[in-house]
Amino acid sequence: MALKQIEAIVHPLVAADRAAFLDAATAPLVLLDIPLLFETGADALMDATLLVTAPPELQRARVLARPGMTEAQLQTILARQMPDREKRGRATHILETLSLDSVRVASGR
């Protein structure tokens, strides 16, 4: 319940900030980092989407390596996300982050 109240306050502010950012943008390509992009339906507003992803076991290890992160917190995060398979089906582009080197190769850097 409290989360819904917080989201009702924060989300309109974030949307207004994003709109102002886009209005001021002069570049031909603008990148937005939007948590829960597909879950909120914000992907419908995008020309294209890039899903940055990793296999579940690697994702789990990375998240649990964060200071103070617990298994319970990870489960709470995952419960709010749609399954990776579904996000892959909706994304225009997919970048699998198996390692820093694999990302450099995929991005051409």
Summary of the structure (lengths in Angstrom):
residues: 109
radius of gyration: 16.0
end to end distance: 44.6
largest distance: 44.6
contacts: 202
relative contact order: 0.12
helix: 60%
strand: 7%
